[in-house]
Amino acid sequence: MTDVNHIDPDALEIAPGTVHQDLQGWIPDLATEAEIADALEKAFDYRGDVTLTLKSGERFEAYIFDRRPGPSLTESYVNLFPVSSTQKRALAYSEIVRLEFTGKDRAAGHHWESWVKQYKEKKAAGEKFGLHPEKLD
């Protein structure tokens, strides 16, 4: 049994993070259903805008904030915010013919370990250190 009076709280502050791929600039192949589903899953995890081209020829930038995988591409959907509109939009996976990771990945290079290191350095120097969002370009 661990004695709670002797636990080092600083040792508890480091937890394993998620390794994110650098997808900015990537244009995945969308030749198979599996490639389409995989690319849209990555687009959902991406913290930037993507450019979509639809079967209709329409092309636009958007941020994908949700996805609903189904048994087929026509029954699978992504929910997104188009850059040029304030309205949310839902698209079937089957409507998408091209996907480009064009927007800046807002979380690229911002790793938990770096934050913890800065926190500990500032704490040791007696400075206050808080969570503050990065300014967007």
C-alpha positions as CSV (number, residue, x, y, z in Angstrom):
1,M,0.0,0.0,0.0
2,T,1.3,3.5,-0.9
3,D,1.6,6.0,1.8
4,V,-0.3,9.1,0.5
5,N,1.8,11.4,2.7
6,H,4.9,10.5,0.7
7,I,3.7,10.9,-2.9
8,D,5.6,13.4,-5.0
9,P,3.0,15.4,-6.9
10,D,5.5,16.5,-9.5
11,A,6.1,12.9,-10.5
12,L,2.4,12.6,-11.2
13,E,2.3,15.5,-13.7
14,I,3.8,13.6,-16.6
15,A,1.6,11.3,-18.6
16,P,2.2,9.7,-21.9
17,G,0.7,11.8,-24.8
18,T,-0.5,11.0,-28.2
19,V,1.9,11.1,-31.1
20,H,0.3,13.1,-33.9
21,Q,1.4,12.8,-37.5
22,D,2.5,15.8,-39.4
23,L,-0.3,15.9,-42.0
24,Q,-0.1,19.5,-43.1
25,G,0.2,19.5,-47.0
26,W,-0.7,15.8,-47.3
27,I,-3.1,14.8,-50.1
28,P,-4.1,11.2,-49.4
29,D,-5.2,8.7,-52.1
30,L,-8.9,8.1,-52.0
31,A,-9.1,5.1,-54.3
32,T,-10.7,2.6,-51.9
33,E,-13.4,2.8,-49.2
34,A,-10.7,2.0,-46.6
35,E,-8.5,4.8,-47.8
36,I,-11.4,7.3,-47.7
37,A,-12.4,6.2,-44.2
38,D,-8.8,6.3,-43.0
39,A,-8.2,9.8,-44.5
40,L,-11.4,11.2,-43.0
41,E,-10.5,9.7,-39.6
42,K,-7.2,11.5,-39.8
43,A,-8.9,14.7,-40.9
44,F,-11.2,14.5,-37.9
45,D,-8.1,14.3,-35.6
46,Y,-6.3,17.1,-37.5
47,R,-6.3,20.5,-35.7
48,G,-6.4,22.6,-38.9
49,D,-8.6,23.2,-42.0
50,V,-8.8,20.8,-44.9
51,T,-9.8,21.5,-48.5
52,L,-12.5,19.2,-49.9
53,T,-13.5,18.5,-53.5
54,L,-16.9,16.9,-54.0
55,K,-18.2,14.8,-56.8
56,S,-20.3,17.8,-57.9
57,G,-17.1,19.8,-58.5
58,E,-17.6,22.0,-55.5
59,R,-14.4,22.8,-53.6
60,F,-14.1,24.5,-50.2
61,E,-12.0,24.8,-47.0
62,A,-13.5,23.5,-43.8
63,Y,-12.8,22.3,-40.3
64,I,-14.0,18.8,-39.6
65,F,-15.3,18.6,-36.1
66,D,-17.2,15.3,-36.0
67,R,-17.6,12.1,-38.0
68,R,-20.2,9.3,-38.0
69,P,-18.8,6.1,-39.6
70,G,-21.5,3.8,-40.9
71,P,-21.6,0.5,-42.7
72,S,-20.9,2.1,-46.1
73,L,-19.6,5.4,-47.5
74,T,-23.1,6.7,-48.3
75,E,-24.1,6.0,-44.7
76,S,-20.9,7.6,-43.2
77,Y,-20.8,11.3,-42.5
78,V,-18.5,14.1,-41.6
79,N,-19.7,17.3,-39.9
80,L,-17.8,20.4,-40.7
81,F,-17.6,24.2,-40.5
82,P,-16.9,25.7,-43.9
83,V,-14.4,28.6,-43.7
84,S,-16.7,30.7,-45.9
85,S,-19.9,30.1,-43.9
86,T,-21.2,30.2,-40.4
87,Q,-23.4,27.2,-41.0
88,K,-22.4,23.7,-40.1
89,R,-22.6,21.2,-42.8
90,A,-22.8,17.4,-43.0
91,L,-21.4,15.4,-45.9
92,A,-21.5,11.7,-46.8
93,Y,-18.1,10.2,-47.2
94,S,-19.2,9.1,-50.7
95,E,-19.5,12.7,-51.9
96,I,-15.8,13.5,-51.3
97,V,-13.4,12.8,-54.2
98,R,-10.4,14.8,-52.9
99,L,-9.1,15.7,-49.5
100,E,-6.2,18.1,-48.9
101,F,-4.7,18.9,-45.5
102,T,-4.1,22.6,-46.4
103,G,-4.6,24.5,-43.1
104,K,-2.0,25.0,-40.5
105,D,-2.1,22.3,-37.8
106,R,-2.7,24.5,-34.7
107,A,-1.3,21.9,-32.4
108,A,1.9,21.1,-34.3
109,G,5.0,21.2,-32.1
110,H,3.0,21.8,-29.0
111,H,3.8,18.7,-26.9
112,W,2.8,18.0,-23.4
113,E,6.4,17.2,-22.4
114,S,7.5,20.7,-23.6
115,W,4.7,22.3,-21.5
116,V,5.7,20.3,-18.4
117,K,9.3,21.3,-18.8
118,Q,8.5,25.0,-19.1
119,Y,6.1,24.7,-16.1
120,K,8.8,23.1,-13.9
121,E,11.4,25.7,-14.9
122,K,9.1,28.6,-14.2
123,K,7.9,27.0,-11.0
124,A,11.5,26.5,-9.8
125,A,12.2,30.2,-10.6
126,G,9.2,31.2,-8.5
127,E,7.2,32.4,-11.5
128,K,3.5,31.8,-12.0
129,F,2.6,29.7,-15.0
130,G,-0.9,29.2,-16.3
131,L,-2.8,27.8,-19.2
132,H,-3.3,30.5,-21.9
133,P,-4.4,29.9,-25.4
134,E,-2.0,30.7,-28.3
135,K,-3.1,33.6,-30.5
136,L,-4.4,32.5,-33.9
137,D,-2.9,34.0,-37.0
